[in-house]
């Protein structure tokens, strides 16, 4: 048996099997193409928004947990920041159900079916039968995302769909939904405040009426009496009437201020980036799929070559090298 050099390098061993690498590379390309063609095209639309609350912090006008429980139907929450509220709303069962009932439109304004009906008709990869079918709410939750930037408090709404215009219009629909829910909450809180101020106004008005009536009756019955005691009592009644009038004016002012805030209170969403119709699909990722398949195929080929080199006998190695 001729002497063999047992010192070998990975590069030398792999270079001798370059034909095998070429074959596995072709197979990887075929696999990547098949998988990519099996994945339905998917479009992504997004919008970045911020809440205009420069006058007052609109979410500090009431209990944030109350808003979350009211809007989402959840029993409890650990809300600490404003944007998180909307992220929780978008994950709530009430929101997911309401989104399924949205009527879709075509680009020319023609009404289509509901969003739920649309999701039932989407294409699926051929291997989807191997996994458990997702419910409607799970599909909506997968398609509609809310990303929160904790540094600046900005919200990014993202919607994925196999139809570009559906993804485009659902972004605006979700934004409008959040606006309406916030309006409902703020208006509800403002309505309660306005009702309380109105009660205070009615009570102050009634107090003033009684004090004025009491003062008027006393003066009518004691207009010809000039005793010191009657003068003192008349002055006291007059002061009480003036004080009740001042209380009524203060209550009226507070009511008018609250009414003005109620009429003008409307939180606005500032669109930092406009929602645009996606022109090209975001999925499938052809280049990424090809690189992934090539990487794992060539990695597996390398392991196979090195494993065979390590465990083959010196004689087999010698014969393999001669060949």
Buried (B, 14 or more C-beta within 10 A) or exposed (E): EEEEEEEEEEEEBBEBBEEBBEEBBEBBBEBBBEBBEBBEEBBBBBBBBBBEBEEEEBBEBBEBBEBBBBBBEBEEBEBEEBBBBBBBBBBBEBBBBBBBEBEBEEEEEEEEEBBBEBBEEBEEBEEEEEEEEEEBBEBBBEBBBBEBEEEEEBBBBBBBBBBBBBBBBBBBBBBEBBBEBBBEBBBBBBEEBBEEBBEBBEEBBEBBEEBBEBBEEBEEEBEEEEEEEBEEBBEEBBEBBBEBBEBBEEBBEBBEEBBEBBEEBEBBBEEEEEBEEBEEBEBBEBEEBBEBBBEEBBEEBBEEBEEBBEEEEEEEBBEEEEE
